[in-house]
Amino acid sequence: MDIDIVFKTLADKNRRRIIQLLKQKEMTVSELLTHFEITQASLSHHLDVLKRSNFVTDQRRGQFIYYSLNHSVFEETVNLILNLLV
């Protein structure tokens, strides 16, 4: 993973908030949207950025798409940051 992509992805407060929420449980766009004062289009954009950087995965179940954290990417990110400091 590219460290610049990590920092760019995590630089946005809405994306950090999405990560915090998904830390608790997987959620749909509708569930996530109740925690924000942004449009669904904006939330979908942030989810797309998180998916492209592999921080978040999605899974369709019936008519809903559930978003969850990709924990292995977070472990990799922590290691990247630690390597910068050592």
Backbone hydrogen bonds in HBPLUS format (Angstrom, degrees):
<---DONOR---> <-ACCEPTOR-->    atom                        ^
c    i                          cat <-CA-CA->   ^        H-A-AA   ^      H-
h    n   atom  resd res      DA  || num        DHA   H-A  angle D-A-AA Bond
n    s   type  num  typ     dist DA aas  dist angle  dist       angle   num
A0005-ILE N   A0002-ASP O   3.05 MM   3  5.38 123.5  2.38 104.7 118.2     1
A0006-VAL N   A0002-ASP O   3.14 MM   4  6.55 154.6  2.21 149.6 157.2     2
A0007-PHE N   A0003-ILE O   3.03 MM   4  6.33 167.2  2.05 154.4 155.5     3
A0008-LYS N   A0004-ASP O   2.94 MM   4  6.05 159.4  1.98 145.7 152.2     4
A0009-THR N   A0005-ILE O   2.85 MM   4  5.90 160.4  1.89 148.7 154.2     5
A0010-LEU N   A0006-VAL O   2.96 MM   4  6.14 162.0  2.00 153.0 157.9     6
A0011-ALA N   A0007-PHE O   2.97 MM   4  5.82 114.3  2.41 136.7 150.4     7
A0011-ALA N   A0008-LYS O   3.41 MM   3  5.18 151.4  2.50  93.4 101.5     8
A0016-ARG N   A0012-ASP O   3.09 MM   4  6.44 154.8  2.16 149.1 156.6     9
A0017-ARG N   A0013-LYS O   2.94 MM   4  6.13 151.8  2.03 143.4 151.0    10
A0018-ILE N   A0014-ASN O   2.94 MM   4  6.20 153.9  2.00 144.8 151.8    11
A0019-ILE N   A0015-ARG O   3.05 MM   4  6.29 159.2  2.09 146.4 151.2    12
A0020-GLN N   A0016-ARG O   2.99 MM   4  6.31 156.0  2.05 145.6 152.1    13
A0021-LEU N   A0017-ARG O   2.93 MM   4  6.22 158.7  1.98 153.1 158.3    14
A0022-LEU N   A0018-ILE O   2.87 MM   4  6.10 161.7  1.91 154.6 159.8    15
A0023-LYS N   A0019-ILE O   2.94 MM   4  6.06 125.6  2.24 141.3 155.0    16
A0023-LYS N   A0020-GLN O   3.31 MM   3  5.14 138.5  2.49  90.7 102.1    17
A0024-GLN N   A0021-LEU O   3.11 MM   3  5.61 144.2  2.24 108.1 116.7    18
A0027-MET N   A0067-TYR O   2.99 MM  40  5.33 148.2  2.10 143.8 150.6    19
A0067-TYR N   A0027-MET O   2.73 MM  40  5.33 171.0  1.73 147.3 149.8    20
A0032-LEU N   A0028-THR O   2.96 MM   4  6.23 165.5  1.98 155.2 159.1    21
A0033-LEU N   A0029-VAL O   2.80 MM   4  5.91 158.8  1.85 154.8 160.9    22
A0035-HIS N   A0032-LEU O   2.95 MM   3  5.71 164.7  1.98 124.5 129.6    23
A0036-PHE N   A0033-LEU O   3.17 MM   3  5.35 169.8  2.18 113.7 115.8    24
A0043-LEU N   A0039-THR O   3.00 MM   4  6.33 162.5  2.04 151.3 156.0    25
A0044-SER N   A0040-GLN O   2.83 MM   4  6.00 159.9  1.87 149.2 155.0    26
A0045-HIS N   A0041-ALA O   2.97 MM   4  6.20 147.0  2.08 140.4 149.3    27
A0046-HIS N   A0042-SER O   3.03 MM   4  6.39 160.8  2.07 152.1 156.0    28
A0047-LEU N   A0043-LEU O   2.91 MM   4  6.21 158.6  1.96 153.2 159.5    29
A0048-ASP N   A0044-SER O   2.89 MM   4  6.07 149.2  1.99 142.6 151.3    30
A0049-VAL N   A0045-HIS O   2.97 MM   4  6.34 154.9  2.03 152.4 158.6    31
A0050-LEU N   A0046-HIS O   3.00 MM   4  6.27 162.0  2.03 148.9 153.7    32
A0051-LYS N   A0047-LEU O   2.83 MM   4  6.04 148.3  1.93 145.5 154.7    33
A0052-ARG N   A0048-ASP O   2.85 MM   4  6.06 162.5  1.88 152.5 156.8    34
A0053-SER N   A0049-VAL O   3.10 MM   4  6.29 144.4  2.23 144.1 152.9    35
A0055-PHE N   A0050-LEU O   2.89 MM   5  5.22 135.4  2.09 164.1 163.5    36
A0056-VAL N   A0050-LEU O   3.29 MM   6  5.45 151.9  2.37 116.6 115.7    37
A0054-ASN N   A0051-LYS O   2.91 MM   3  4.80 156.1  1.97 103.6 110.1    38
A0070-ASN N   A0055-PHE O   2.88 MM  15  5.28 158.4  1.93 140.8 136.8    39
A0057-THR N   A0068-SER O   2.86 MM  11  5.49 162.2  1.89 157.0 163.1    40
A0068-SER N   A0057-THR O   2.97 MM  11  5.49 156.9  2.02 151.4 156.2    41
A0059-GLN N   A0066-TYR O   2.89 MM   7  5.28 144.5  2.01 143.0 154.5    42
A0066-TYR N   A0059-GLN O   2.87 MM   7  5.28 172.6  1.88 146.0 144.3    43
A0061-ARG N   A0064-PHE O   2.76 MM   3  5.40 168.3  1.77 164.0 168.0    44
A0064-PHE N   A0061-ARG O   3.15 MM   3  5.40 160.0  2.19 129.4 127.1    45
A0073-VAL N   A0070-ASN O   3.10 MM   3  5.71 135.2  2.31 113.8 124.3    46
A0074-PHE N   A0071-HIS O   3.12 MM   3  5.15 121.2  2.48  95.5 110.1    47
A0075-GLU N   A0071-HIS O   3.13 MM   4  6.50 152.9  2.21 150.5 157.4    48
A0076-GLU N   A0072-SER O   3.05 MM   4  6.30 157.3  2.11 143.0 149.1    49
A0077-THR N   A0073-VAL O   2.84 MM   4  6.05 150.0  1.93 144.1 152.8    50
A0078-VAL N   A0074-PHE O   2.96 MM   4  6.18 159.3  2.00 148.8 153.2    51
A0079-ASN N   A0075-GLU O   3.09 MM   4  6.35 160.5  2.13 147.6 152.7    52
A0080-LEU N   A0076-GLU O   2.94 MM   4  6.22 152.2  2.01 146.0 153.8    53
A0081-ILE N   A0077-THR O   2.99 MM   4  6.26 162.6  2.02 153.7 157.5    54
A0082-LEU N   A0078-VAL O   2.89 MM   4  6.11 161.5  1.93 152.2 157.8    55
A0083-ASN N   A0079-ASN O   2.93 MM   4  6.08 152.7  2.00 145.7 152.8    56
A0084-LEU N   A0080-LEU O   3.15 MM   4  6.48 134.9  2.37 138.5 150.0    57
A0084-LEU N   A0081-ILE O   3.09 MM   3  5.12 130.5  2.35  96.1 109.5    58
A0085-LEU N   A0081-ILE O   3.32 MM   4  6.66 140.5  2.49 141.9 151.7    59
A0085-LEU N   A0082-LEU O   3.06 MM   3  5.18 128.3  2.34  97.7 111.1    60
A0086-VAL N   A0082-LEU O   3.12 MM   4  6.34 131.5  2.36 145.1 158.1    61
